[in-house]
Amino acid sequence: MHKIFQMKIFTKIILSTLFLCCFQIFQAQFLSATDTSESSVRRYKTIINSNKEIVQFIENSLASKGLPKHLRNLALIESHFDRNITSNAGAVGVWQFMTSHANQYGLTEDRRNDLYRSTKVAVVSLGNLYKKYNNWVTVVAAYNCGEGNIAKAMQSANSTQYHVFSKYLPTETINHVKKYLNACYATGELNSVLTNYNSSRMKKVFDSRSGMKEGSSLSETEINAGFNLKIIAEELKVNVSEILSWNPGIEEELQTNGESVFYLPTDLMPDFLLRKNIILSRSIKEGTK
């Protein structure tokens, strides 16, 4: 009798969880393209077809770091792939970098319209944003309005779900995300973007309901080219592949600029800072990489 009662309780829990999950997925469908007209699709495709070489370079750069090609649509809506465009706010180039954002990644003000350099920086920046937010919809929003505004919106809404906290974002950012989704519809990639968003949301729902901790947030510091990533991994007892996944493009950044922002899960950062001098000494002695 006791077992039957336990089974009924377990069944109710499972059904309740499934209902909540289905409800959450249904809510996420509010994120969709707002303009699926033939003229909209034709306009986006025309811009892409008129800039094939630039588009190919951007897509290859994204793919080389494991990022989805649909992020090329961010440059599409930012600048129409015009490397010489300057916004009223002072953003420059294909990726519309503001000076402060560019400088954060070692891109000088006068290099913002350099397609090669700006794309390399954009790839690193987008990779870092994805590590923080785990879905491309929020990444696009953060790229437009900054991480500070995203944090404020999340706090105001008491939610990390874009469709919930977006009402606290600037109107420009909300429209920017809509444009991105419209562009992805035109390129046939909208389903991929929304699937990614739903998967991220469902993981958070499952983690919160199962008592699991969400993925560790990342903290940042700086390192120079004297550090050996393999030795960092050994000292922290993690795999080098994990170091690279938290820091996409860091090897190239260190080689090119001699220094880089360095990201680690918040719970690992204190260990790194305590061992920093030891790691650097080993790196110098055993050779950098």
N, C-alpha and C positions, 0 to 999 in steps of 0.2 A: 504493500500500500504506500509506504514511504517512497519507494522507487518511482511509482506511478506519479505521485505528487511532484517529485523532483523533475521528472520528464515533462510534465505539464508546464512547470515554471520555466524550464530550459526552452521549451517550444515557444512560449510567450516572448521570451527574451529575443530569440532568433527572429521571430516574426516582427517584433517591434523594431529591431535593428534594420531588417530588410525594408520595412515601411519607411523608416527615417532616411535610409540611403536612397530609396526611390524618390522620396520627396526632395532630397537635396539635388539629385540629378535633374529632376523636373525643373527646379528653380534655376539651375545653371543654363537651361535652354533659353533663358532671357538674354543670354549673350549670343548674339547672332549678327549676321550682316543686316544693316539697315537700308542698304541700297543695292538691290540685286538687278537693277535695270540693265537692259542691253547697252545703253549708252555709257553707264558706269563701267561695266565689264570691258567694253571696247576702249574706253579712255585709258584704263590701267594697262591693258594689253598693248596698246599703241605706244605708250611711254616705254614699256619694257622692250618691245621689239625695235624701238628706235635707239636703244642704248645697249645693244647685245654684248659688246665687248666689256663694258663696265659691269653689267649684270653678271656675266660669266666670271669675271675676276672676283666680284663680291661673293658669289655662290661658292667658288672654289676656296676662298679664304674662310668662309663659314664652315664648310665641310671639313677642311683640314684640322679644325679644332673641335669637330664633333657637334657643331651647332646646326640647326635645321636651316635649309635654304630659304624657307619662307621669311626669314629675317631680312632678306633682300627687300621685302616690302616696306620695311621701316625706312630705308633710304628712299624708296619710291615715294612714300607720302611725305617724308621730310623735305626732299629737295627735287624730286623728279630726276634724280641722278645728275643734277647740275652742280659741278664742283665749284663754280664761281658765284653761286648764289649767297646772298647775305640777308638774314631776316631783319625785321624791324628791331628785334631784341639784341641783335649783334651776333647771332649764331651763323657760322660759316661752313660752307662746303657740303658735300654729298650727305654727310652724317650730321650736319647742323650742330657742330660742337660750339658751345660757349667757351670762352677763354679758360674759366675756372675748371670746367670738366676736362678740357684738353690737357691743361697743365697737370692735373691729377695723375695722368698716365704718361707724362713726359712728352706730350705733343705741344710744341711751341705755337704761339698765336699765329705766326706767319705760315705755319705748315698745315693749318686746318683744311685748306683746299687741296692739299696733296692727297690724291686718291689712294695711293699705296699706303702711306703712313696713317692716314685717318681711318682707313678700313681696318688695318691691323689693330689700332687702338679700339675701334668700335667692337671688334670681335672679343677682345679681352674684357671690355666694359660690360658687354651683354652677357658674357659667360659668368662674370662676377655677380651680376644682378640675378641671374638664374639660380646661382648657388644660394642666394639669399631668399628668393621668393618661390622658387620651384614651379613656376608656371609662366608661360610667355605673355599672357595677358597683362599680368601685373608688371612684368619686365618692361613692356612697351609703355605702360603708364609711368613707371619710375624713370624711364629714359627721358620722358617728356617733362615731368614736373619735379624730378629729384626725389631722392630717398626720404628726405625730411618731410615733404608733403605727404608721402605715402604713409609714413609712421604716424603723422598727426591724424590722417583720415582713419587709419586702422584703430587708433586710440578712441577717436570720437564715436566710431561705429561699434567698438568693442568686438571687432571681427577682423580676421585676416583674409576674408573672402572678397574678391574684387567687386562682385555684383552687389555686395552689401555695403562696403565702405566707399564705393565710387561716388556716391552722392555728396561726399565731403571733399572731393577733389575739385580743382579748378575746371570750369566749363571747357576750357581749351584742351585739357587732358582727356576729359570724357569724350570729346569729339575726335581727339587724336586716336584713341582706341577704336572708336567706331570706324574711322577711316582705315585703320589697319585691318579690321575684320572684313570690311568691304573689299579691300585689296586682296586679301587672302581668298575671299569668295571668287574674285575674278581669276585668280591663278589656280583655283581648284584645291586650295590647301586649308580652307576654313575648318573642315572636319578634323584635320590633324591638330589645329590650334585648340579647338574646343574639347577634343578628347584629352589633350594634355592638361587643360584646365580642370576638367572633371576628375581626372585621375588624381591630380594634386589635391583637390578638395576632398575626394573620398578618402584619401589616405589620412588627411587631417581628422576627418569625421571618425574614421575607424580608430585612429590612435587615441583620440580624446575619449571615446566610449570604452576602449579597452584598457584605459589607464596607462597607455604607452606614452613615452615622451616623444614629442615631435623632434625632427632632425635638429641636431645642435646648430645654434646660430654660429656665425663666423665672426671672429675678431681679427683685427689687422694690426700689423706692425710693418717694419721695413727691413729688408736685407740687401746686402750688396753682392756683387759677383764673387766675393771670396767664399761664400757659403756653398757647400756641396749638398745637393738635395738628397742624395743617397744617405749621407751621414745624418742629416736632419731626421730622415725617416727611421734610421737605426736607433738614434737616441730617443725618439718618441715612440718607438715600437709600433710603427705603422708602415704600410707599403708605400713605395715611391709613387705608385699609381694613384694612391689617395692624395698625396701631396699635389700631384699634377691636376687631379680632378678639382681640388679646392683652388688651384691657381692656374687656370688655363692660360697658356702663352707665356708663362713665367721664364722658361728657359731662353726664349727669344728676347724677352724684355731684359733679362740680366746680361745677355750677350751684347745687345744693342746699346743699352743705356748704362750698364754697370750697376744698376740697382733696380729694385722693384718693391711695390707693396706686396706683402706676404700675408696670406690668409690661412688661419687654422680654426678648427672648432673651438669655441670659447673654453671648453673644459681642458683643451690641450695647450692653449696659449701660455698659461703660467709655467708649465713644464718647459716649454721652449725658452721662455725668457730666463728661467733659472739656469738652463743649460747653454744659453746662447754663446757665452765665451768659450766653453768647452767645445761646442760644435764648431765654432770658427777656428779654434786652434787645431782641431782634428782635420778640418777642411783644408787648411793651409798646409798642414803636414802631409796629408794623404793625397792632396790634389783636388781642385775644384771640378765641378761638373754641372 
